[in-house]
Amino acid sequence: MPARFRQGHRVNGQRWVLQVAERPEGKALIFEGTEALVQGLIDPARPLDAPLGYLRAAAAATCAVEAPARMLVLGLGAGVLPRVLEALYPAAELHAVELDPAVVEVAREHFGLQPGPRLQVHVADAADWVPSDPRAYDVLFLDCYGPDDMPEAVSRAAFFDAALDHLTPGGVLVANILA
């Protein structure tokens, strides 16, 4: 674990160890594998800020769609993006899909995620969820990462084709892809 993090709550997830750690910018969710990857970061004094640049960029992409009514987030992490979207779009229906129930629990207990009628969290594999989901979305965010890489099943052309098929006309697919 990087030295700049203070040891915090740890729990075994399905594929890696999840750690909640304090750092100068706020509370971080770290997935530990062969690498350690920050999956989410919040400043408790400003919980609707998105301190990680890629999350700010993802939220900004919603501007490409006028008044998005339904959005899907694949990969929950600390739940920062769904919470920010819920605040920005109070009339929108939000769905988040996360493979690991431990990630959902950590997001609830430590990062203030509050699923409800407008924000539904589904524990499922995104690769299975997307092709079987009957809904269409104005914005679809793909942020499925572990500490080491994006799962192969959500990096295939067939998955991206299915995701594009689930967009409304004029809808936007936003993908976080590490290079």
MARZA-310854 format. One line per 4 residues: their letters; for each residue x, y, z of N, C-alpha, C, O. Coordinates in pm, 1 decimal. Example, Ala and Ser with C-alpha at 12.3 -4.5 7.8 and 13.67 -1.06 7.14 Angstrom:
! MARZA-310854
as) 1319.0/-569.0/780.0/1230.0/-450.0/780.0/1320.0/-330.0/780.0/1423.6/-331.9/846.5  1285.0/-225.0/708.0/1367.0/-106.0/714.0/1290.0/3.0/787.0/1340.9/113.8/803.9
This chain:
! MARZA-310854
mpar) 84.0/-118.0/0.0/0.0/0.0/0.0/88.3/123.9/0.0/188.7/127.2/71.1  53.0/227.8/-79.2/134.0/348.9/-82.7/148.2/411.0/55.9/53.9/408.8/135.0  265.2/466.2/85.4/294.4/520.7/217.6/205.4/638.6/253.5/186.6/665.4/372.2  150.2/709.9/156.7/71.4/829.0/188.3/-66.4/795.3/245.7/-140.5/886.3/283.1
frqg) -102.3/667.0/253.6/-230.9/626.8/307.9/-214.7/576.8/450.6/-119.0/506.0/482.0  -309.3/614.2/537.3/-314.3/559.9/671.6/-398.5/433.4/669.3/-503.3/429.2/604.9  -353.5/332.3/738.1/-426.9/206.0/744.9/-567.6/231.5/797.1/-585.7/307.8/892.0  -666.5/168.7/736.3/-804.6/186.3/778.9/-878.9/54.9/774.1/-819.0/-52.1/783.8
hrvn) -1007.4/63.4/759.3/-1094.5/-53.7/751.9/-1056.2/-139.9/631.3/-1035.8/-88.1/521.5  -1046.5/-270.7/652.2/-1012.8/-363.4/543.6/-1116.2/-475.4/542.3/-1161.8/-521.7/646.9  -1151.8/-517.4/421.7/-1245.8/-628.1/406.6/-1206.8/-706.1/281.2/-1159.8/-648.8/182.9  -1226.7/-836.2/286.5/-1199.5/-918.6/169.0/-1317.3/-911.3/73.6/-1430.3/-943.5/110.2
gqrw) -1290.1/-868.8/-48.1/-1390.9/-869.5/-153.3/-1381.5/-999.9/-229.5/-1306.2/-1089.6/-191.6  -1457.7/-1010.5/-336.8/-1456.9/-1133.4/-416.2/-1322.4/-1159.8/-481.8/-1277.6/-1274.2/-488.7  -1257.6/-1053.5/-530.3/-1134.0/-1072.9/-606.4/-1013.8/-1001.8/-546.4/-901.0/-1028.7/-587.6  -1033.5/-913.0/-451.5/-923.5/-836.4/-395.4/-960.7/-785.7/-257.5/-1076.1/-795.3/-215.5
vlqv) -863.5/-732.3/-188.3/-886.4/-672.6/-57.0/-929.6/-528.3/-78.3/-868.3/-454.9/-155.8  -1035.7/-488.3/-8.8/-1084.7/-350.9/-13.9/-1035.9/-280.4/111.6/-1046.5/-334.1/221.9  -983.3/-162.0/95.0/-935.8/-86.6/210.0/-989.4/55.1/204.9/-988.3/119.7/100.1  -1036.5/102.7/319.6/-1074.3/242.6/336.3/-957.3/308.6/406.9/-918.2/266.0/515.5
aerp) -901.5/411.6/346.2/-782.0/476.1/401.1/-799.0/627.3/399.7/-865.1/683.4/312.3  -738.5/691.2/497.2/-737.9/837.5/502.3/-614.7/888.2/429.1/-505.9/831.8/440.6  -633.9/995.4/353.9/-522.4/1063.3/289.7/-550.6/1212.4/298.1/-661.6/1250.6/334.8  -454.9/1297.7/265.6/-475.9/1441.5/284.2/-601.3/1495.4/214.7/-666.0/1586.2/267.1
egka) -636.5/1441.5/98.4/-752.7/1491.1/23.6/-885.1/1436.4/74.6/-991.0/1486.2/36.3  -881.1/1335.3/160.1/-1004.8/1278.4/212.5/-995.7/1128.4/230.1/-887.1/1072.0/244.1  -1110.9/1065.1/229.0/-1121.7/921.3/250.4/-1117.4/850.4/115.3/-1187.7/889.1/21.9  -1034.2/746.2/105.4/-1015.5/674.6/-21.2/-1058.5/529.0/-7.7/-1043.1/467.7/97.9
life) -1112.3/475.2/-116.1/-1136.6/331.9/-127.6/-1029.5/276.4/-219.6/-1014.9/320.2/-333.7  -954.8/179.8/-168.7/-843.1/121.8/-242.6/-870.8/-26.3/-264.3/-908.3/-97.5/-171.1  -852.2/-72.0/-387.7/-857.6/-214.1/-419.1/-713.5/-261.6/-425.2/-632.7/-206.9/-500.3  -681.4/-362.9/-346.5/-545.4/-415.7/-343.4/-539.2/-548.0/-418.4/-613.9/-641.3/-388.8
gtea) -449.8/-554.7/-515.2/-420.9/-677.5/-588.6/-270.9/-681.7/-604.8/-198.2/-658.6/-508.2  -222.6/-710.4/-724.0/-78.8/-699.5/-746.0/-38.1/-552.5/-745.4/78.2/-519.5/-722.0  -134.2/-465.1/-771.1/-117.9/-320.0/-761.1/-223.2/-271.0/-661.8/-314.1/-345.8/-625.8  -211.6/-147.0/-618.1/-315.2/-84.2/-536.3/-373.8/29.6/-618.4/-300.7/115.2/-668.3
lvqg) -506.3/30.3/-632.0/-571.7/129.6/-716.0/-678.7/202.3/-636.1/-765.3/138.9/-575.9  -673.1/335.2/-635.3/-775.5/415.5/-569.3/-901.6/409.5/-655.3/-901.0/452.7/-770.5  -1009.0/356.0/-598.9/-1136.0/341.2/-670.2/-1232.1/455.4/-643.0/-1330.2/472.6/-715.3  -1205.6/532.0/-541.5/-1292.5/644.1/-508.7/-1229.4/726.5/-399.2/-1150.1/676.2/-319.6
lidp) -1265.0/853.5/-395.7/-1208.9/945.8/-297.8/-1313.4/1051.1/-267.4/-1369.9/1111.0/-358.9  -1340.0/1074.5/-137.8/-1429.7/1182.7/-99.6/-1365.9/1266.3/9.4/-1290.1/1216.8/92.7  -1398.4/1393.1/6.6/-1363.7/1484.8/114.6/-1488.3/1492.6/201.8/-1589.6/1546.4/157.2  -1484.6/1440.3/325.7/-1604.7/1440.3/409.6/-1666.3/1579.2/428.5/-1786.6/1590.9/452.2
arpl) -1584.9/1683.8/418.3/-1637.8/1819.9/431.7/-1714.6/1863.3/306.4/-1798.3/1953.3/312.5  -1685.6/1798.7/193.1/-1751.4/1831.7/65.2/-1785.2/1701.0/-6.6/-1722.2/1668.4/-107.2  -1883.0/1626.0/43.1/-1907.5/1491.0/-8.1/-1955.7/1483.0/-152.6/-1951.5/1375.6/-212.5  -2001.4/1594.3/-209.9/-2046.5/1588.9/-349.2/-1939.3/1633.1/-447.1/-1963.2/1636.6/-567.8
dapl) -1821.5/1666.7/-396.8/-1708.8/1693.8/-485.9/-1658.5/1560.5/-541.2/-1678.4/1455.3/-480.4  -1594.5/1566.4/-654.7/-1531.4/1447.7/-713.4/-1383.1/1480.0/-727.7/-1340.4/1526.5/-833.4  -1302.8/1455.6/-621.7/-1161.7/1494.7/-626.4/-1079.6/1425.7/-734.7/-979.5/1481.3/-780.0  -1119.1/1306.7/-776.8/-1044.1/1237.5/-881.4/-1084.7/1294.0/-1017.2/-1203.2/1300.1/-1050.0
gylr) -986.1/1334.9/-1095.1/-1011.1/1401.0/-1223.1/-1097.2/1321.0/-1318.5/-1181.4/1378.0/-1387.8  -1077.9/1189.4/-1323.7/-1155.5/1110.6/-1419.4/-1304.2/1111.5/-1383.8/-1388.6/1102.1/-1472.9  -1337.4/1122.6/-1255.1/-1478.3/1130.3/-1216.2/-1538.6/1265.1/-1253.7/-1654.7/1272.4/-1293.9  -1460.1/1371.8/-1240.6/-1508.3/1503.7/-1284.7/-1533.4/1502.3/-1434.8/-1634.0/1555.4/-1481.8
aaaa) -1442.2/1441.8/-1509.8/-1459.0/1433.9/-1655.4/-1582.3/1350.8/-1691.0/-1656.7/1386.9/-1782.2  -1604.3/1241.4/-1620.8/-1721.4/1157.2/-1647.6/-1850.2/1234.1/-1620.1/-1943.5/1229.3/-1700.4  -1856.1/1304.5/-1507.8/-1975.6/1383.3/-1475.9/-1996.9/1493.6/-1579.2/-2110.6/1522.7/-1616.4  -1888.8/1554.5/-1625.4/-1899.7/1661.2/-1726.0/-1955.9/1608.3/-1857.4/-2019.8/1682.9/-1931.6
atca) -1933.0/1481.3/-1887.1/-1982.5/1423.6/-2012.6/-2134.6/1423.0/-2019.5/-2191.5/1412.8/-2128.1  -2200.9/1433.7/-1904.7/-2347.4/1437.1/-1905.9/-2399.5/1562.7/-1974.9/-2515.4/1566.6/-2016.3  -2316.8/1663.7/-1987.6/-2358.0/1787.6/-2055.7/-2385.0/1764.4/-2204.1/-2449.0/1847.3/-2268.9  -2337.5/1653.9/-2257.8/-2360.9/1622.9/-2399.4/-2505.3/1581.0/-2425.4/-2548.5/1574.6/-2540.5
veap) -2579.4/1552.5/-2319.0/-2719.1/1511.2/-2331.0/-2804.2/1612.7/-2255.3/-2779.3/1639.8/-2137.9  -2903.3/1667.9/-2321.9/-2990.1/1764.3/-2255.1/-3082.4/1691.4/-2157.8/-3161.8/1606.3/-2197.8  -3070.9/1725.6/-2030.4/-3156.1/1670.1/-1924.2/-3164.6/1517.8/-1928.5/-3271.1/1463.0/-1956.9  -3053.8/1448.4/-1900.6/-3059.4/1301.8/-1901.4/-3162.9/1250.2/-1801.1/-3164.8/1291.4/-1685.1
arml) -3248.0/1160.3/-1847.4/-3354.5/1106.8/-1762.9/-3316.6/974.3/-1697.7/-3367.9/941.1/-1590.9  -3227.2/898.5/-1760.9/-3187.5/767.9/-1707.0/-3039.7/746.9/-1735.9/-2993.3/763.2/-1848.8  -2965.9/709.8/-1629.3/-2821.9/687.9/-1643.2/-2783.8/556.4/-1577.0/-2846.7/513.1/-1480.4  -2679.4/493.7/-1631.0/-2628.8/366.4/-1580.6/-2479.9/380.0/-1553.7/-2403.7/425.7/-1638.9
vlgl) -2439.3/339.1/-1432.8/-2298.4/338.7/-1393.7/-2257.6/193.1/-1374.7/-2313.2/123.4/-1289.8  -2161.3/147.4/-1452.9/-2110.3/10.5/-1442.6/-1978.5/15.5/-1367.5/-1879.8/68.8/-1418.2  -1976.5/-39.1/-1247.9/-1861.1/-31.1/-1159.0/-1887.1/77.8/-1056.6/-1889.2/195.9/-1091.4  -1906.6/40.7/-932.5/-1950.4/135.9/-829.9/-1836.0/205.5/-758.8/-1843.6/325.5/-732.4
gagv) -1729.5/131.6/-727.0/-1623.9/191.4/-645.5/-1682.2/244.4/-515.8/-1762.1/176.0/-451.8  -1644.1/364.0/-476.2/-1694.0/425.2/-352.9/-1833.1/486.0/-370.2/-1891.8/534.1/-273.3  -1885.7/484.4/-490.9/-2018.7/539.7/-515.3/-2020.6/690.0/-535.7/-2126.7/752.1/-530.9  -1903.5/749.2/-558.4/-1894.9/894.6/-574.3/-1971.0/940.4/-698.6/-2049.5/1034.9/-690.7
lprv) -1949.6/876.1/-811.7/-2014.8/920.3/-935.3/-2167.5/913.0/-925.5/-2233.5/1010.7/-960.8  -2226.7/802.9/-879.8/-2372.8/802.5/-867.6/-2425.4/911.5/-773.9/-2529.7/971.1/-801.1  -2355.0/937.9/-664.9/-2399.7/1042.5/-571.7/-2393.1/1179.9/-636.3/-2484.2/1260.9/-619.1  -2286.5/1207.1/-710.2/-2273.7/1336.2/-778.8/-2384.0/1349.7/-884.2/-2446.1/1455.4/-895.4
leal) -2408.4/1244.1/-960.8/-2512.9/1248.6/-1063.3/-2650.8/1268.1/-1001.4/-2734.4/1340.0/-1056.2  -2674.1/1204.9/-888.6/-2802.2/1219.3/-819.6/-2824.7/1364.7/-777.5/-2936.6/1415.3/-785.6  -2718.8/1431.5/-732.9/-2729.5/1572.3/-693.4/-2745.5/1664.0/-814.7/-2822.4/1759.9/-810.3  -2673.4/1634.9/-922.5/-2679.7/1718.8/-1042.7/-2812.5/1705.2/-1117.5/-2860.8/1801.3/-1177.4
ypaa) -2870.4/1586.3/-1113.6/-2991.7/1557.6/-1191.5/-3099.8/1499.8/-1099.8/-3122.8/1378.9/-1099.4  -3166.1/1586.4/-1021.9/-3261.8/1537.4/-921.7/-3383.4/1464.1/-978.8/-3452.8/1394.4/-904.8  -3410.4/1478.2/-1106.8/-3524.0/1407.5/-1166.2/-3482.4/1278.7/-1237.2/-3568.2/1204.3/-1284.7  -3354.1/1251.9/-1245.0/-3305.3/1136.7/-1321.7/-3319.2/1006.4/-1244.1/-3313.1/1003.5/-1121.2
elha) -3337.8/900.0/-1319.0/-3335.6/763.8/-1266.4/-3193.3/712.0/-1285.7/-3138.5/717.2/-1395.9  -3134.2/662.0/-1177.0/-2995.8/615.1/-1181.6/-2988.9/468.4/-1143.9/-3055.8/422.8/-1051.2  -2906.6/395.8/-1217.7/-2879.7/256.0/-1186.2/-2728.5/239.5/-1179.8/-2655.5/294.7/-1262.1  -2682.3/163.2/-1081.3/-2540.4/129.3/-1070.7/-2530.5/-22.2/-1060.9/-2608.8/-86.1/-990.6
veld) -2434.3/-78.9/-1131.5/-2412.4/-223.4/-1131.0/-2272.6/-249.4/-1077.1/-2174.5/-193.6/-1126.3  -2264.3/-334.3/-976.1/-2136.5/-369.3/-913.9/-2131.7/-520.1/-894.2/-2226.4/-579.9/-843.0  -2022.7/-580.2/-934.4/-2004.9/-724.7/-924.4/-1992.4/-773.0/-779.7/-2045.2/-878.4/-744.6  -1923.5/-697.1/-697.3/-1884.8/-742.3/-563.6/-1974.8/-681.6/-456.0/-1973.9/-559.9/-437.8
pavv) -2052.9/-763.6/-383.9/-2138.3/-709.1/-278.5/-2059.2/-638.4/-168.0/-2111.8/-548.0/-103.0  -1934.2/-678.4/-146.1/-1852.2/-611.4/-44.5/-1824.6/-466.4/-83.8/-1818.1/-379.6/3.2  -1808.5/-438.9/-212.3/-1787.1/-301.3/-258.8/-1910.8/-217.4/-229.4/-1899.3/-103.4/-184.3  -2028.3/-273.0/-254.5/-2153.1/-201.0/-226.7/-2162.9/-169.9/-78.1/-2197.5/-58.0/-40.3
evar) -2133.0/-266.9/5.3/-2141.3/-247.9/150.4/-2042.8/-141.9/198.9/-2078.5/-57.6/281.2  -1920.5/-145.1/149.5/-1820.8/-44.3/188.4/-1865.3/94.4/141.9/-1849.5/191.9/215.4  -1920.4/104.4/21.4/-1968.8/234.0/-28.8/-2080.7/288.2/59.9/-2087.8/408.8/83.5  -2167.0/201.4/108.5/-2275.4/244.0/198.8/-2220.7/285.4/335.1/-2251.2/393.6/385.4
ehfg) -2140.0/198.6/393.7/-2094.9/220.3/531.2/-1992.6/332.1/545.7/-1991.7/402.0/647.0  -1907.2/349.8/446.9/-1794.5/442.0/463.2/-1797.3/563.5/371.3/-1724.8/660.0/395.6  -1879.0/561.2/266.5/-1876.2/670.8/169.8/-2012.7/735.2/146.6/-2027.7/816.8/55.6  -2111.2/699.7/227.0/-2240.0/768.0/223.0/-2331.6/732.0/107.5/-2426.2/805.7/79.5
lqpg) -2306.6/621.6/40.0/-2395.9/579.4/-67.7/-2531.3/542.9/-7.6/-2538.5/466.3/88.4  -2638.2/598.0/-64.3/-2773.1/571.8/-14.1/-2865.1/532.7/-129.3/-2931.8/618.1/-187.8  -2868.7/403.8/-161.7/-2962.0/360.5/-265.9/-3105.7/390.7/-224.0/-3138.1/394.2/-105.3  -3189.2/412.1/-322.0/-3329.8/441.5/-295.7/-3406.8/435.3/-425.6/-3360.3/376.0/-522.9
prlq) -3524.3/496.1/-428.1/-3607.0/489.3/-549.1/-3539.6/547.5/-673.5/-3560.5/497.5/-784.0  -3459.1/652.5/-656.8/-3393.7/715.4/-772.2/-3258.6/655.2/-804.2/-3212.6/662.9/-918.1  -3194.6/595.6/-705.4/-3063.0/534.4/-724.3/-3072.2/387.8/-684.3/-3074.1/354.3/-565.8  -3077.9/301.9/-783.8/-3086.5/159.0/-758.3/-2950.2/95.9/-783.8/-2888.1/118.1/-887.7
vhva) -2905.3/17.1/-686.9/-2776.9/-51.3/-698.6/-2804.6/-200.1/-718.2/-2876.8/-262.1/-640.2  -2746.9/-254.9/-821.9/-2766.8/-395.2/-858.0/-2634.3/-469.3/-842.8/-2532.5/-426.6/-897.2  -2635.4/-579.5/-769.4/-2516.1/-663.3/-757.5/-2523.1/-765.4/-870.4/-2603.3/-858.7/-867.5  -2437.0/-745.2/-970.0/-2437.8/-830.4/-1089.2/-2309.6/-806.5/-1167.7/-2237.3/-709.9/-1143.5
daad) -2283.2/-894.6/-1260.5/-2171.0/-879.7/-1352.4/-2216.5/-789.4/-1467.1/-2313.9/-820.8/-1535.4  -2147.7/-679.1/-1488.5/-2185.1/-583.8/-1593.8/-2191.1/-650.9/-1730.6/-2274.4/-615.2/-1814.0  -2103.3/-747.5/-1753.5/-2100.2/-816.5/-1883.3/-2229.2/-894.2/-1908.2/-2269.6/-911.6/-2023.2  -2293.8/-940.7/-1802.4/-2421.8/-1010.3/-1814.4/-2539.2/-912.5/-1807.4/-2639.8/-929.2/-1876.4
wvps) -2524.5/-811.0/-1723.3/-2632.6/-715.3/-1698.7/-2670.4/-637.9/-1825.2/-2787.8/-631.0/-1861.6  -2572.3/-581.0/-1890.5/-2601.0/-491.5/-2003.0/-2681.3/-560.3/-2113.1/-2784.5/-506.7/-2153.3  -2639.4/-676.0/-2163.8/-2717.3/-737.6/-2272.6/-2859.1/-778.0/-2231.0/-2948.8/-783.5/-2315.2  -2880.0/-806.4/-2101.7/-3011.5/-853.5/-2057.2/-3101.6/-741.6/-2005.3/-3220.4/-764.9/-1982.9
dpra) -3049.4/-622.8/-1986.0/-3126.7/-510.4/-1932.6/-3220.0/-456.5/-2041.1/-3173.7/-422.6/-2150.0  -3350.8/-448.0/-2013.7/-3443.4/-400.1/-2116.8/-3445.2/-247.7/-2133.5/-3502.0/-196.8/-2230.1  -3383.8/-175.2/-2040.6/-3389.7/-28.7/-2045.1/-3287.5/29.8/-2141.3/-3186.1/-32.2/-2173.5  -3317.6/151.3/-2186.0/-3222.2/231.8/-2263.1/-3181.8/349.6/-2175.2/-3260.4/396.5/-2092.8
ydvl) -3059.8/396.5/-2193.2/-3003.2/500.4/-2107.0/-2957.7/619.8/-2189.4/-2911.4/606.2/-2302.6  -2972.4/737.0/-2129.2/-2921.8/859.3/-2191.6/-2770.1/867.2/-2178.1/-2700.8/914.6/-2268.1  -2719.9/820.0/-2064.4/-2575.4/817.9/-2040.5/-2540.6/684.9/-1974.9/-2606.3/642.6/-1879.8  -2437.6/619.8/-2025.9/-2388.6/494.2/-1971.4/-2240.5/512.5/-1940.6/-2161.1/544.9/-2028.8
fldc) -2204.6/491.3/-1814.4/-2066.1/505.0/-1769.0/-2006.6/366.5/-1748.2/-2063.6/284.6/-1676.3  -1894.7/340.5/-1809.3/-1823.0/214.1/-1791.4/-1698.2/242.0/-1709.2/-1604.8/307.4/-1755.7  -1698.1/191.6/-1586.4/-1584.9/212.7/-1495.8/-1558.8/84.0/-1417.8/-1553.2/85.4/-1294.8  -1543.1/-25.4/-1488.7/-1520.8/-156.9/-1427.9/-1370.9/-184.2/-1420.7/-1307.6/-219.5/-1520.2
ygpd) -1316.5/-167.4/-1302.7/-1173.4/-191.2/-1284.8/-1147.5/-259.5/-1152.8/-1215.7/-234.2/-1053.6  -1049.8/-344.9/-1152.6/-989.9/-395.6/-1031.5/-856.2/-326.2/-1017.1/-828.6/-229.8/-1088.6  -773.1/-373.2/-926.2/-644.0/-308.2/-907.1/-548.2/-329.1/-1023.4/-450.9/-255.2/-1037.9  -574.8/-428.3/-1105.2/-479.1/-462.3/-1209.9/-523.2/-424.3/-1351.0/-440.1/-384.4/-1432.6
dmpe) -651.9/-435.9/-1380.8/-697.1/-407.2/-1516.7/-848.9/-409.4/-1525.6/-919.0/-433.6/-1427.3  -897.3/-383.3/-1646.2/-1039.9/-394.6/-1676.2/-1067.8/-541.1/-1708.3/-992.1/-602.7/-1783.3  -1175.5/-598.2/-1652.9/-1206.1/-737.6/-1684.9/-1223.9/-757.9/-1835.3/-1281.0/-673.6/-1904.5  -1174.7/-869.9/-1883.7/-1178.3/-898.5/-2026.8/-1320.2/-894.8/-2083.2/-1341.2/-848.0/-2195.1
avsr) -1417.2/-943.7/-2007.0/-1554.7/-952.2/-2057.4/-1614.7/-816.2/-2091.9/-1701.2/-807.7/-2179.0  -1570.3/-709.7/-2025.1/-1624.0/-576.0/-2054.6/-1530.4/-494.5/-2142.2/-1552.6/-375.1/-2162.7  -1427.2/-557.2/-2193.6/-1336.6/-485.7/-2283.7/-1345.6/-539.3/-2427.2/-1270.4/-496.3/-2514.7  -1435.7/-631.2/-2450.1/-1454.3/-689.1/-2583.6/-1547.8/-602.9/-2668.2/-1632.6/-530.4/-2616.1
aaff) -1530.3/-612.5/-2798.5/-1615.6/-537.0/-2891.6/-1762.6/-573.9/-2874.2/-1849.1/-486.8/-2884.5  -1792.5/-699.8/-2848.2/-1932.0/-743.3/-2831.9/-1998.1/-672.5/-2713.6/-2116.0/-637.5/-2719.8  -1922.2/-651.7/-2606.2/-1978.3/-580.3/-2491.3/-2006.7/-435.1/-2527.4/-2113.0/-382.4/-2494.4  -1911.7/-369.8/-2595.2/-1933.0/-230.2/-2634.7/-2051.1/-218.6/-2731.4/-2126.6/-121.7/-2724.6
daal) -2067.8/-315.0/-2820.3/-2183.8/-314.8/-2909.7/-2313.6/-322.3/-2829.5/-2408.9/-249.7/-2857.9  -2316.9/-410.4/-2729.0/-2436.3/-422.8/-2644.5/-2461.4/-293.0/-2568.1/-2575.8/-249.2/-2555.3  -2354.9/-231.9/-2517.5/-2369.6/-105.1/-2444.7/-2425.7/2.9/-2536.7/-2516.2/76.7/-2497.7  -2373.4/12.6/-2656.6/-2422.8/112.9/-2752.1/-2569.0/87.6/-2788.5/-2644.7/182.1/-2811.0
dhlt) -2608.4/-38.7/-2794.3/-2747.9/-73.2/-2823.8/-2842.8/-30.5/-2711.8/-2963.5/-20.8/-2733.7  -2789.6/-5.0/-2592.4/-2872.0/34.5/-2478.0/-2873.3/185.1/-2455.5/-2915.9/231.7/-2349.8  -2827.6/260.2/-2552.8/-2834.3/406.2/-2544.3/-2959.1/456.8/-2615.3/-3000.6/401.8/-2717.3  -3018.1/561.9/-2560.1/-3127.6/630.3/-2627.8/-3069.7/704.3/-2748.2/-2948.3/723.7/-2754.0
pggv) -3151.4/746.0/-2843.8/-3099.2/827.7/-2954.3/-3030.9/953.6/-2897.7/-3089.9/1026.9/-2818.3  -2908.9/976.5/-2939.0/-2831.6/1089.0/-2886.4/-2764.4/1059.9/-2753.7/-2700.0/1147.6/-2696.1  -2778.8/935.7/-2703.9/-2717.4/898.1/-2576.8/-2566.1/890.9/-2587.1/-2509.9/887.0/-2696.5  -2500.7/889.1/-2470.6/-2355.0/895.7/-2463.3/-2301.1/778.6/-2381.5/-2353.3/747.2/-2274.5
lvan) -2196.7/714.8/-2432.8/-2121.8/612.6/-2359.8/-1990.9/675.3/-2315.1/-1914.4/726.4/-2396.9  -1965.2/671.3/-2184.5/-1842.5/725.7/-2127.1/-1765.7/608.5/-2068.0/-1817.8/538.2/-1981.4  -1642.8/586.3/-2113.3/-1563.7/473.1/-2065.2/-1434.2/522.0/-2002.8/-1361.1/600.9/-2062.6  -1406.6/474.6/-1882.7/-1279.0/499.2/-1817.0/-1185.5/387.2/-1861.5/-1205.2/271.0/-1826.2
ila) -1085.3/422.6/-1938.2/-991.8/322.9/-1990.4/-851.1/364.2/-1951.3/-802.1/468.8/-1994.0  -786.6/282.3/-1870.2/-648.3/310.1/-1831.6/-556.5/272.8/-1946.3/-572.3/167.6/-2008.3  -461.5/358.7/-1974.0/-366.4/329.9/-2082.0/-232.1/291.6/-2024.7/-138.7/263.6/-2099.8
